[in-house]
C-alpha cells in the first residue's frame, strides 16, 4: 500500500510541475502531458482499490470455504493458482 501511495504522490507532483511549466511557457503539449500523468495516477489508485477489494473477498472466501457458494466460486477461480 505504501509503495502504491508513494508512486501516486510522485506522479501527482510530476503532473503539477508539468502543468506549472506549461502555464509559464504557454505550452499546450506540457499541459496535455500533465493531464495524462494525473489521469494515470488516478487510474493506478482506482485499480489498486478495486483489486484490494477483490483480493479481500477471495481471501475471505478461502478462509470460510464451508458454504457451497464459496466452493463454487473458488473452483471457478482455480486456474489462478
Long-range contacts (C-beta under 8 A, 24 or more apart in sequence): 1-48, 4-44, 4-45, 4-48, 7-41, 7-44, 8-41, 8-44, 8-45, 11-37, 11-38, 11-40, 11-41, 11-44, 12-38, 12-41, 15-41
